[in-house]
Amino acid sequence: MWNDLRPIGRDPESNGYRRFAWTGADADCRTWFQEQAETRGLTYETDRNGNQWAWLGDPTAGDAVVTGSHLDSVPDGGAFDGPLGVVSSFAALDELRARGAEFTKPLAITNFGDEEGARFGLACVGSRLTAGKLTREAAYELRDADGVSLPEAMEAAGYDPSAIGADPERLARVGAFVELHVEQGRALDLSGDPVGIASAIWPHGRWRFDFRGEANHAGTTRLVDRRDPMLSYAETVLAARREAELAGAVATFGKIAVEPNGVNAIPSLVRGWLDSRAADQDTLDTVVTAIEKAAHDYADRHGIDLDVVRESFTPVVEFQHALRDELGAVLRERTGRDIPVLGTGAGHDAGILSESVPTAMLFVRNPTGVSHSPAEHAAEDDCLAGVRALADVLEGLACR
C-alpha cells in the first residue's frame, strides 16, 4: 500500500508532496482509497462534504467504530502526515481479519478531505463541514490563490457542492473515532516508545496581517519619503518570535504575499499569515495580543495601515478521558507496559470531531521530530507497531 501511494503528488525536485484539495493528485489519492476499500469487500461511499468512507458491516446500524485520517498535504509536505493513518487503518483491518476477529459493531475507515488547508487557507475543511463548524455559506466564500472558489473546485473535480454542510445523521452513527498519526515532535523518541496516546490538542489559530503602504520606485524614492509595509511586517515577524519565546508558546509567520511583488518596487501591500499555538488559552491570547500590539506600533511608526483578521481558531481539545483510558488499558494488557500520554500542538480531524463524537489519537514515533517537510520520517518497525496498536484498540472497541 505504501509503495502504491508513495509517488502520488510527489515533486521530483523537492521530494515533497503537493496533494492539494480537489486537484489531480487529490483525485489519484481518492482513487487509491476507493480501490483499497473495494479490494477488501468494504462498502464504499463519499459523503456530502467529499469525505470518503469504507464500511465493514451495516453503515446505518449505529455505534460504529471509525478510524482513518487524511491524504492531502501541505506544500512540499512529508509522506507520513495523514497517509500513515489511512494506510495503517487498512493494515489494521487486515491484521484483525488474520486474527479471525469477530466484529460486533460496524467498522469504518475514513479519508477526510482538505485537512491541511493548503489550497483554501482553512484547515480541516471536510471534518469542519461535517461537524457543523464551517457553514455552507462560509465554505462558499473560500478561495485559493488563483481566485477559484471551493464549490468551483469541487465541481471541476466531479463533485456536487450544493449539498455540503453539517451532517449530524452521519455523526450519529459513530460511537468512537480513533485517528493514528505520525508524531509531530520528538517526545516518543526521547522516551524510547514506538507508540503513544494523545492527551490534548493545544489551542491554535491563524491570523492574517495586512500591511498597506504606498508603491513606489525602489531606486528613486528617498528612504525618508517611503511608506514601506515590508519594514513593519519584518519587525512584526521578529516580535512574534520574541513574544512566543517569552511565553513558552510558538508563533510563526510562514506565508507571505506581496504586491506588486517586483524587485525594483516598494510594496503597496504585504500580507502575512500568523500561526500561533500554546498549551492553554490564556497563554495563546497573551501572545497574539502582544504581537498585534507590536504590529500596530510598527505600522504607526512607518505610516502604514494595518488590518488583522482571525481566519480560523480551534480551542483546546481534551480528548475524552474515558476513551483515552480505555485505549491505555487495552494496550497495557497487550504489551505489558504503560503507554505514554502526550499533548500536541498540531491540529487534527479528531480534534474537530471531538465535540460531536468520542475521539482519541495514537501517535507513532518520529525519530527526528520533523514534520510538514520531506524529512518527515517513521521507521518501518515503528509503523508496524502502530498498526498492531491500532488493531488492538479496534479489536477492543469493535469486537467485544
C-alpha positions in Angstrom: 0.0 0.0 0.0 2.7 2.4 1.0 4.6 1.9 -2.3 1.4 2.4 -4.3 0.7 5.7 -2.6 4.2 7.0 -2.4 4.6 8.5 -5.9 1.2 10.4 -6.0 1.7 14.1 -5.9 5.4 13.9 -5.2 7.5 16.8 -6.6 10.7 15.5 -8.2 12.8 18.5 -7.3 11.9 18.9 -3.6 10.9 15.3 -3.0 8.0 16.8 -1.0 4.3 16.2 -1.6 1.8 18.6 -3.2 -1.5 16.8 -2.7 -3.9 19.8 -2.5 -7.7 19.5 -2.2 -9.6 18.9 -5.4 -6.6 18.6 -7.7 -5.3 15.8 -9.9 -3.1 14.5 -7.1 -6.0 14.5 -4.7 -8.1 12.6 -7.2 -5.4 10.0 -7.5 -5.3 9.6 -3.7 -9.1 9.2 -3.7 -9.0 6.6 -6.4 -6.3 4.7 -4.3 -8.6 4.8 -1.2 -11.6 3.5 -3.2 -9.5 0.7 -4.6 -8.3 -0.3 -1.2 -11.9 -0.4 0.1 -13.2 -2.4 -2.8 -10.3 -4.9 -2.7 -11.3 -5.7 0.8 -15.0 -6.0 0.0 -15.9 -2.9 2.0 -18.9 -0.7 1.2 -17.5 2.5 -0.3 -19.2 5.9 -0.2 -18.4 9.6 -0.4 -20.4 11.8 1.9 -22.0 15.2 1.2 -18.7 17.0 2.0 -16.4 14.9 -0.1 -15.1 12.7 2.7 -14.5 9.1 1.8 -15.8 6.2 3.9 -15.2 2.4 3.7 -17.6 0.3 5.8 -17.4 -3.2 7.2 -20.9 -4.0 8.4 -24.1 -2.0 8.2 -23.3 1.7 7.9 -26.7 2.6 9.4 -26.5 0.3 12.4 -25.1 2.9 14.8 -22.3 2.8 17.4 -19.7 2.3 14.7 -16.0 2.3 15.4 -14.3 4.6 12.9 -10.6 5.1 12.2 -8.6 6.9 9.5 -7.0 10.3 8.8 -6.3 12.3 5.6 -4.4 12.0 2.4 -3.8 15.7 1.4 -0.6 17.6 2.2 0.9 21.0 3.0 3.1 22.4 0.2 6.2 20.1 -0.1 5.0 18.1 2.9 6.2 14.8 4.1 5.0 11.3 3.2 3.6 10.3 6.7 1.4 13.2 7.9 -2.0 11.9 7.2 -1.4 8.9 4.9 0.2 6.9 7.7 -3.1 6.9 9.5 -5.1 5.8 6.4 -2.6 3.1 5.4 -2.4 1.9 9.0 -6.2 1.7 9.2 -6.4 -0.7 6.2 -3.5 -2.7 7.5 -5.1 -2.9 11.0 -8.2 -4.3 9.4 -6.1 -6.9 7.5 -4.4 -7.8 10.8 -7.8 -8.3 12.6 -9.1 -10.5 9.8 -5.9 -12.5 10.1 -6.6 -12.9 13.8 -10.1 -14.2 13.0 -11.6 -11.3 14.9 -15.4 -11.3 15.1 -16.9 -7.8 14.8 -19.9 -6.9 16.9 -20.0 -3.3 15.7 -19.7 -1.7 12.3 -16.2 -0.6 11.4 -15.4 2.3 9.1 -12.2 3.7 7.6 -12.2 7.4 6.5 -10.2 9.9 4.5 -11.2 13.4 5.5 -10.8 16.0 2.7 -8.6 19.1 2.8 -7.3 18.6 6.4 -4.2 20.7 5.8 -6.0 23.6 4.3 -3.1 24.2 1.8 -5.3 25.4 -1.0 -8.1 27.4 0.6 -6.3 28.5 3.8 -8.6 26.8 6.3 -7.6 23.5 7.9 -9.9 20.5 8.4 -12.5 21.7 5.9 -14.1 18.2 5.4 -14.4 17.5 9.1 -15.4 21.1 10.0 -18.3 20.9 7.5 -19.4 17.6 8.7 -19.4 18.7 12.4 -21.2 22.0 11.6 -18.1 24.1 12.5 -18.0 25.5 9.0 -21.2 26.7 7.5 -22.1 26.2 3.8 -22.1 29.9 3.3 -18.7 30.4 4.8 -17.3 27.4 2.8 -18.6 29.0 -0.4 -16.5 32.1 0.3 -13.3 30.1 0.5 -10.9 30.8 -2.5 -7.5 29.7 -3.5 -4.6 31.8 -4.6 -6.0 31.9 -8.2 -9.4 33.0 -7.1 -11.1 29.6 -7.6 -13.8 29.1 -5.0 -14.2 25.9 -3.1 -17.5 24.9 -4.8 -15.9 25.6 -8.2 -13.0 23.4 -7.3 -15.3 20.6 -6.1 -17.4 20.8 -9.3 -14.4 20.8 -11.5 -13.3 17.6 -9.7 -16.7 16.0 -10.4 -18.4 16.5 -7.1 -21.7 18.3 -6.4 -21.0 21.2 -3.9 -24.7 22.0 -3.4 -25.1 19.6 -0.6 -22.2 20.5 1.6 -22.8 21.3 5.2 -23.4 19.8 8.7 -24.1 16.0 8.7 -25.4 15.1 12.1 -27.1 12.0 10.9 -23.7 10.5 9.8 -22.0 11.5 13.0 -24.9 9.9 15.0 -23.8 6.6 13.5 -20.3 6.9 15.1 -19.7 5.5 18.6 -15.9 6.3 18.6 -13.3 7.7 16.3 -9.6 6.8 16.7 -7.0 8.5 14.5 -3.5 7.2 14.2 -0.9 9.9 13.2 2.9 10.2 13.0 4.1 12.2 16.0 4.9 15.8 15.1 7.6 16.2 17.7 10.2 14.1 19.5 8.5 13.1 22.7 8.4 9.4 21.8 11.9 9.4 20.5 13.1 10.9 23.8 11.1 8.4 25.9 12.1 5.4 23.7 8.5 4.4 23.0 7.2 3.4 19.5 3.6 4.4 20.2 1.8 7.0 22.4 -1.7 8.2 23.2 -2.8 11.8 22.8 -4.0 13.7 25.8 -5.0 17.0 24.3 -4.5 19.4 21.3 -3.3 22.8 22.1 -5.5 25.8 21.2 -4.3 27.3 17.9 -5.3 29.7 15.2 -4.4 31.6 12.1 -4.4 35.4 11.7 -3.9 37.4 8.6 -2.0 40.7 8.9 -2.5 43.2 6.0 0.2 45.9 6.0 -0.8 48.6 3.4 1.7 51.3 2.3 2.5 53.0 -1.0 4.0 51.5 -4.1 7.0 53.5 -5.4 10.2 53.2 -7.3 12.9 51.4 -5.3 15.7 53.3 -6.9 14.4 56.9 -6.9 12.4 57.2 -3.7 14.3 58.6 -0.8 14.2 56.4 2.4 12.5 59.2 4.3 9.7 59.5 1.7 8.8 55.9 1.7 5.7 54.2 3.2 7.2 50.7 3.0 4.9 48.0 4.6 7.8 45.4 4.4 9.5 47.1 7.3 6.5 46.8 9.6 6.0 43.2 8.5 9.6 42.3 9.2 9.6 43.9 12.6 6.3 42.0 13.4 7.9 38.7 12.5 10.7 39.4 15.0 8.1 40.4 17.6 6.2 37.2 17.1 9.4 35.1 17.8 10.2 37.2 20.9 6.7 37.1 22.4 6.4 33.3 21.8 9.7 32.7 23.4 8.8 34.7 26.5 5.5 32.8 26.9 6.7 29.3 26.1 4.4 29.2 23.1 5.0 29.1 19.3 4.3 31.7 16.7 5.2 31.5 13.0 4.7 33.7 10.0 5.1 31.0 7.4 3.2 32.5 4.4 3.5 35.9 2.7 2.0 37.7 -0.3 3.5 40.9 -1.6 2.0 43.4 -4.1 3.2 44.4 -6.7 5.9 41.9 -5.9 8.6 43.5 -8.0 12.4 43.5 -7.3 12.6 47.2 -8.0 9.3 48.3 -6.5 8.5 49.3 -2.9 5.5 47.2 -2.0 2.0 48.6 -1.6 0.8 45.6 0.4 2.4 42.9 2.5 0.1 40.3 3.7 1.4 37.8 6.2 -0.3 34.8 7.9 0.5 34.1 11.6 0.1 30.6 13.0 0.2 30.6 16.8 -0.3 27.8 19.4 0.1 27.4 23.1 -0.6 24.9 25.9 -3.5 26.9 27.2 -5.9 29.6 26.1 -4.6 32.4 28.3 -1.1 32.0 27.1 -2.2 32.0 23.5 -4.3 35.1 24.0 -1.4 36.9 25.6 1.0 36.0 22.8 -1.3 37.0 19.9 -2.4 40.2 21.7 1.2 41.2 22.2 2.0 40.5 18.5 -0.9 42.6 17.3 0.0 45.5 19.6 3.6 45.4 18.3 2.4 45.3 14.7 0.2 48.3 15.2 3.0 50.2 16.8 5.4 49.5 14.0 2.8 50.3 11.4 2.0 53.7 13.0 5.7 54.5 13.1 6.1 53.9 9.4 2.8 55.4 8.3 1.3 52.1 7.4 -2.3 51.0 7.6 -2.9 47.6 9.2 -5.8 45.2 9.4 -5.7 42.0 11.4 -8.2 39.2 10.6 -8.6 36.0 12.5 -9.2 33.4 9.8 -9.5 30.3 11.9 -9.4 29.2 15.5 -9.6 25.9 17.4 -9.8 25.9 21.2 -8.1 23.4 23.4 -9.3 19.8 22.8 -9.2 17.5 25.7 -9.8 14.0 24.3 -12.5 12.1 26.2 -10.8 10.7 29.2 -12.9 7.5 29.3 -12.0 6.6 25.7 -8.3 7.6 26.2 -8.1 5.5 29.3 -9.7 2.6 27.5 -7.1 2.7 24.8 -4.4 2.8 27.5 -5.9 -0.2 29.3 -6.2 -2.2 26.1 -2.6 -1.5 25.1 -1.2 -2.1 28.6 -2.9 -5.5 28.6 -1.5 -6.4 25.2 2.1 -5.1 25.7 2.6 -5.4 29.4 3.7 -1.8 29.7 2.2 1.6 30.2 1.8 3.7 27.0 2.9 7.3 27.3 0.2 10.0 27.1 1.3 13.3 25.5 -0.1 16.5 24.2 0.4 18.0 20.8 0.4 21.5 19.2 -0.8 20.2 15.9 -4.5 20.2 14.8 -6.3 17.1 13.6 -9.7 15.9 12.3 -10.1 14.0 15.6 -9.9 17.4 17.4 -12.6 18.9 15.2 -14.9 15.9 15.7 -14.4 15.7 19.5 -17.4 17.8 20.4 -19.7 15.5 18.3 -18.3 12.0 19.0 -15.9 10.4 21.4 -12.4 10.7 19.8 -8.9 9.5 20.6 -5.5 9.5 18.9 -2.5 7.2 18.7 1.0 8.6 17.8 3.8 6.7 16.0 7.4 7.7 16.8 9.1 10.2 14.6 12.9 10.0 15.3 13.7 13.5 14.0 10.6 15.3 15.1 10.4 16.9 11.7 7.0 17.3 10.1 5.5 19.3 7.2 8.8 18.6 5.4 10.2 15.9 3.1 12.5 14.9 6.0 9.5 13.7 8.0 10.1 10.0 8.8 9.0 7.0 10.8 10.9 3.7 10.8 9.1 0.6 9.4 9.3 -1.3 12.7 7.6 1.7 14.5 4.9 1.9 11.7 4.2 -1.8 12.2 4.0 -1.3 15.9 1.4 1.4 15.2 -0.6 -1.0 13.1 -0.6 -3.6 15.8 -1.6 -1.0 18.4 -4.4 0.3 16.2 -5.6 -3.3 15.6 -5.5 -4.0 19.3 -7.6 -0.9 20.0 -10.1 -1.6 17.3 -10.5 -5.1 18.5 -11.1 -3.9 22.0 -13.7 -1.4 20.8 -15.5 -3.3 18.0 -15.0 -7.0 18.7 -16.5 -7.4 22.1 
